[in-house]
Amino acid sequence: MALFKKRTVGKPGEWYYCLEHKKVEEGPECPGKDRFGPYASRTEAEHAMATARERNLQWENDPKWHDAPAGSRDDEN
């Protein structure tokens, strides 16, 4: 049993989306490696996965991040 519990970083009033439990949390409940955030509101945290999908799509389609056209990879043989 640990004598000192390591506290997670964050402040009450900040909202997070826990990737492990798939739920919204106020303040730091789960470790930082398992959460998205902080968000300014509960609503923003509830939409964390949709926001991540949108940002991933934008990144995947951003020509500044790709040298080769989408769908082709140099390491495929």
GUVEXNU-141329 format. One record per residue: residue in one letter; x, y, z of N, C-alpha, C in turn. Coordinates in Angstrom, 1 decimal, decimal comma, padded with zeros to 4 digits. Layout:
SITE:residuo:nxx:nyy:nzz:caxx:cayy:cazz:cxx:cyy:czz
SITE:a:X:Y:Z:X:Y:Z:X:Y:Z
...
***
This chain:
SITE:residuo:nxx:nyy:nzz:caxx:cayy:cazz:cxx:cyy:czz
SITE:m:000,8:-001,2:000,0:000,0:000,0:000,0:000,9:001,2:000,0
SITE:a:000,6:002,2:-000,9:001,4:003,4:-001,0:001,1:004,3:000,1
SITE:l:002,1:005,0:000,6:002,0:005,9:001,7:001,5:007,3:001,2
SITE:f:001,9:007,6:000,0:001,6:008,9:-000,6:000,9:008,6:-001,9
SITE:k:-000,3:009,2:-002,1:-001,0:009,0:-003,3:-000,6:010,1:-004,2
SITE:k:-000,3:009,8:-005,5:000,1:010,8:-006,4:-001,2:011,5:-007,0
SITE:r:-001,3:012,8:-006,8:-002,4:013,5:-007,2:-002,4:013,8:-008,7
SITE:t:-003,5:013,8:-009,4:-003,6:014,2:-010,8:-003,6:015,7:-010,9
SITE:v:-003,2:016,2:-012,0:-003,1:017,6:-012,2:-004,4:018,2:-012,8
SITE:g:-004,9:019,3:-012,3:-006,1:019,9:-012,8:-006,8:020,7:-011,7
SITE:k:-007,8:021,4:-012,1:-008,6:022,2:-011,1:-010,0:021,9:-011,2
SITE:p:-010,7:021,9:-010,1:-012,2:021,8:-010,1:-012,8:022,9:-011,0
SITE:g:-013,8:022,6:-011,7:-014,4:023,6:-012,6:-013,9:023,4:-014,1
SITE:e:-012,9:022,6:-014,2:-012,4:022,2:-015,5:-013,0:020,8:-015,8
SITE:w:-013,4:020,6:-017,1:-014,1:019,4:-017,5:-013,2:018,6:-018,3
SITE:y:-013,3:017,3:-018,2:-012,4:016,3:-018,9:-013,3:015,2:-019,4
SITE:y:-012,8:014,5:-020,5:-013,5:013,3:-021,0:-012,5:012,2:-020,7
SITE:c:-012,9:011,2:-019,9:-012,1:010,1:-019,6:-012,2:009,0:-020,6
SITE:l:-011,1:008,7:-021,3:-011,0:007,7:-022,3:-011,2:006,2:-021,7
SITE:e:-010,8:006,0:-020,5:-010,9:004,7:-019,9:-012,3:004,4:-019,5
SITE:h:-013,0:005,3:-018,9:-014,4:005,1:-018,4:-015,5:005,6:-019,4
SITE:k:-015,0:006,3:-020,4:-015,9:006,9:-021,4:-017,0:007,7:-020,8
SITE:k:-016,6:008,7:-019,9:-017,5:009,6:-019,3:-016,9:010,9:-019,0
SITE:v:-017,7:011,9:-018,8:-017,3:013,3:-018,5:-017,0:013,4:-017,0
SITE:e:-015,9:014,1:-016,6:-015,5:014,3:-015,2:-015,2:015,7:-015,0
SITE:e:-015,6:016,2:-013,8:-015,3:017,6:-013,4:-014,1:017,5:-012,5
SITE:g:-013,1:018,3:-012,9:-011,8:018,2:-012,1:-011,1:016,9:-012,5
SITE:p:-009,9:016,8:-011,9:-009,1:015,6:-012,2:-009,5:014,4:-011,4
SITE:e:-010,1:013,4:-012,1:-010,4:012,1:-011,4:-009,5:011,0:-011,9
SITE:c:-009,3:011,0:-013,2:-008,4:009,9:-013,7:-007,1:010,5:-014,2
SITE:p:-006,0:009,7:-014,3:-004,7:010,2:-014,7:-004,8:010,9:-016,1
SITE:g:-003,9:011,8:-016,3:-003,8:012,6:-017,5:-003,7:011,8:-018,8
SITE:k:-003,0:010,6:-018,7:-002,9:009,8:-019,9:-004,2:009,2:-020,3
SITE:d:-005,2:009,2:-019,5:-006,5:008,6:-019,8:-007,6:009,6:-020,1
SITE:r:-007,2:010,9:-020,3:-008,3:011,8:-020,5:-008,0:012,9:-021,5
SITE:f:-009,0:013,5:-022,1:-008,9:014,7:-023,0:-009,4:015,8:-022,1
SITE:g:-008,8:017,0:-022,4:-009,2:018,2:-021,7:-008,0:018,9:-021,2
SITE:p:-008,2:020,0:-020,5:-009,5:020,4:-019,9:-010,4:021,2:-020,9
SITE:y:-011,7:021,1:-020,7:-012,7:021,9:-021,5:-013,3:022,9:-020,6
SITE:a:-013,8:024,0:-021,2:-014,4:025,1:-020,4:-015,8:024,7:-019,9
SITE:s:-016,5:023,7:-020,5:-017,8:023,4:-020,1:-018,1:021,9:-020,2
SITE:r:-019,1:021,4:-019,5:-019,4:020,0:-019,6:-019,8:019,6:-021,0
SITE:t:-020,5:020,5:-021,7:-021,0:020,2:-023,1:-019,8:020,0:-024,0
SITE:e:-018,8:020,8:-023,9:-017,6:020,6:-024,7:-016,9:019,3:-024,4
SITE:a:-016,8:018,9:-023,2:-016,2:017,6:-022,8:-017,1:016,5:-023,3
SITE:e:-018,4:016,6:-023,3:-019,3:015,6:-023,8:-019,0:015,3:-025,3
SITE:h:-018,6:016,3:-026,0:-018,3:016,2:-027,5:-016,9:016,0:-027,8
SITE:a:-016,1:015,6:-026,8:-014,6:015,4:-027,0:-014,3:014,4:-028,1
SITE:m:-015,0:013,3:-028,2:-014,7:012,3:-029,2:-015,0:012,8:-030,6
SITE:a:-016,1:013,5:-030,7:-016,5:014,1:-032,0:-015,5:015,1:-032,5
SITE:t:-015,1:015,9:-031,5:-014,1:017,0:-031,8:-012,8:016,3:-032,2
SITE:a:-012,4:015,3:-031,6:-011,1:014,5:-032,0:-011,2:014,0:-033,4
SITE:r:-012,4:013,4:-033,7:-012,6:012,8:-035,0:-012,5:013,9:-036,1
SITE:e:-013,1:015,1:-035,8:-013,1:016,2:-036,8:-011,7:016,7:-037,0
SITE:r:-010,9:016,8:-035,9:-009,5:017,3:-036,0:-008,7:016,3:-036,7
SITE:n:-008,9:015,0:-036,5:-008,1:014,0:-037,2:-008,4:014,0:-038,7
SITE:l:-009,6:014,2:-039,0:-010,0:014,3:-040,5:-009,3:015,5:-041,1
SITE:q:-009,4:016,6:-040,4:-008,7:017,9:-040,9:-007,2:017,6:-041,1
SITE:w:-006,6:017,0:-040,1:-005,2:016,7:-040,2:-004,9:015,7:-041,4
SITE:e:-005,7:014,7:-041,5:-005,4:013,7:-042,6:-005,6:014,3:-043,9
SITE:n:-006,4:015,3:-044,1:-006,6:016,0:-045,4:-005,8:017,3:-045,6
SITE:d:-005,0:017,6:-044,7:-004,2:018,8:-044,7:-002,9:018,5:-045,6
SITE:p:-002,8:019,1:-046,7:-001,6:018,9:-047,6:-000,3:019,2:-047,0
SITE:k:-000,3:020,1:-046,0:001,0:020,5:-045,3:001,6:019,3:-044,6
SITE:w:000,8:018,3:-044,2:001,3:017,2:-043,4:001,6:016,0:-044,2
SITE:h:001,4:016,0:-045,5:001,6:014,8:-046,3:002,4:015,1:-047,5
SITE:d:003,4:014,3:-047,7:004,2:014,4:-048,9:003,6:013,6:-050,1
SITE:a:003,0:012,5:-049,7:002,4:011,6:-050,7:000,8:011,8:-050,7
SITE:p:000,2:011,5:-051,8:-001,3:011,6:-051,9:-001,9:010,6:-050,9
SITE:a:-003,1:011,0:-050,4:-003,8:010,1:-049,4:-004,0:008,7:-050,1
SITE:g:-003,9:007,7:-049,3:-004,1:006,3:-049,8:-002,9:005,6:-050,3
SITE:s:-001,8:006,3:-050,5:-000,5:005,7:-051,0:000,5:005,9:-049,9
SITE:r:001,3:004,8:-049,7:002,3:004,9:-048,7:003,6:004,4:-049,3
SITE:d:004,7:005,0:-048,9:006,0:004,7:-049,4:006,5:003,3:-048,9
SITE:d:006,0:002,9:-047,7:006,6:001,7:-047,1:005,8:000,5:-047,5
SITE:e:004,8:000,6:-048,4:004,0:-000,6:-048,9:004,8:-001,2:-050,0
SITE:n:005,0:-002,5:-050,0:005,6:-003,2:-051,1:004,9:-004,5:-051,4
***
